[in-house]
Amino acid sequence: MFEARQAPHDRLGAHLAADMDAVNTLIRLRMASEHAPRIPEVTAHLVEAGGKRLRPMLTLAAARMCGYDGPYHVHLAATVEFIHTATLLHDDVVDESAQRRGRPTANLLWDNKSSVLVGDYLFSRSFQLMVETGNLRVLDILANASATIAEGEVLQLTAAQDLRTDEGIYLKVVRGKTAALFSAATEVGGVIAGAPEEQVRALHAYGDALGIAFQIVDDLLDYGGTTAVIGKNVGDDFRERKLTLPVIKAVAAASAEERAFWVRVIEKGQQGTGDLEQAMALLARHGALDATRNEALAWATKAKAALLTLPNHELRGMLSDLADYVVARLN
Amino acid sequence: MFEARQAPHDRLGAHLAADMDAVNTLIRLRMASEHAPRIPEVTAHLVEAGGKRLRPMLTLAAARMCGYDGPYHVHLAATVEFIHTATLLHDDVVDESAQRRGRPTANLLWDNKSSVLVGDYLFSRSFQLMVETGNLRVLDILANASATIAEGEVLQLTAAQDLRTDEGIYLKVVRGKTAALFSAATEVGGVIAGAPEEQVRALHAYGDALGIAFQIVDDLLDYGGTTAVIGKNVGDDFRERKLTLPVIKAVAAASAEERAFWVRVIEKGQQGTGDLEQAMALLARHGALDATRNEALAWATKAKAALLTLPNHELRGMLSDLADYVVARLN
């Protein structure tokens, strides 16, 4: 295989292999529970499910790029993955999901109770890990990210099924559900490395823009990808009556008749055969998919621009390619 | 009203009135959310529901008794109440409860989704509050308490419906669901005050024993109290097939025929008319209620003994009376 043809997260993974081994060891150690065997059962299902470990890699890359050679980037990378896994467990309960990464969800295999409580357990374990770094600024960043995540999730819950949801609310939801953890992941890598303020801000801006691009692409693929690519079913967001960017754009441009359609399927939840196809036709008619794709590209460009403030390091090139790769999923 | 006849938590509340006002103000400020109006709706329902605010009072009392005169005992008291409220929200989802403190639960008034996510939000807000104290030892104590709480909840989930649950497992569950937060509440009060190690350990021991006594009494009242006193229905634990101390003791002493009864109602969950009455008759036959009551009294005695290491302060007398009061609920 040619190095240049590897996906950027594979190149990051290869470059950071020793660090990632340490992260995986720490994750396995800390997800265990002496007293409650249900905990490692549930966490193993998720943690071992072959996620890309994108978020912990961002932390490791940021710390290494800023010249860190202490031990705590590993704790922070594991912290970020635990927070991510905890939110997945709770999300699947809230969304009543049956599939995640192409496998049955924990709430389906065990029950909602286990997903709620094991999520709480992982969140508290993440909290222990970050306290071990002894770095109060890192704790502050991760505490704020946690609050933004939780707030974004509640906002998404109330914004769903509500056609008044606009692009501003959408962006807040996206920052909460995705970008807050991406930006915290990169920022704490810089902070633990003692990087200058300007670089810490740049790392935050990169993670924020990358996370937004990532989520917009995810929302777009829900109307255009295949189950094999996205690990869930096309139209899930439509069936869950979520107001994502493509639909928000189509609703904003809707005729009176089209609006009646959206009111019926999204607000009233009266969906039948052919409605998903009709929704996709309306998205196409108003160029909503192209416009959404352009926004994802703009956020990827913003992410790459933020990197220019950072040291000229091999990892910087990989992070830049990663921003391109995230939107290349659309091809 | 004679001072001496007031309940100890009312005397604590009067003594700590100014501090408690500051705690309540901080709680109201931090439970709000600019973006997601569902959050203050749900939290107000719980936070304003007239709970006794026992846990934050423990933190304030511990800090004041150890001579603290800084501002952060207020943050820690609010932290502890937020963690408590977050666990109540998640507990009610897990237990599918319909009533809490004599009012309908949030999961019934809104939905399980809101309870899960608003619980997460309060937990992350508690995390922000404690980070503001800038005290890493306090963060360590609260992180460990959070992990113990979550682990205890999962353990309770798997121990329910399992007749092999013994008194050792029960104690672990009780430490998780109740005593871990009580002991963290008192311990962080001492730590923030810079109290000597011996006093910090005593505060932890007091909170631990008080919490265990409190929970044993709660579990006992489920088989003997009235709805007016306990704010829930008698027999809830029985219907939820929870192995609490009275049942564990009765199962340990059961004849073959009695054991078949417990297998049917707890393990198989086949419950019908007269089964709760039959269970109560078996508890009485084996003296399980008296034995449970004696354990609660022993833990209250242990709590009072721990206080002797602490400064001879007006608050110390109230905390001692509080330990008596907790078990006096049984009369």
Interface residues (C-beta under 8 A of the other chain):
Chain A: S33 H35 A36 P37 R38 I39 T87 H90 V93 V94 N112 K113 S114 V116 L117 V118 D120 Y121 F123 S124 R125 F127 Q128 V131 G134 L136 L139 D140 A143 N144 S146 A147 I149 A150 E151 G152 E153 V154 L155 L157 T158 K172
Chain B: S33 H35 A36 P37 R38 I39 T87 H90 V93 V94 N112 K113 S114 V116 L117 V118 D120 Y121 F123 S124 R125 F127 Q128 V131 G134 L136 L139 D140 A143 N144 S146 A147 I149 A150 E151 G152 E153 V154 L155 L157 T158 K172
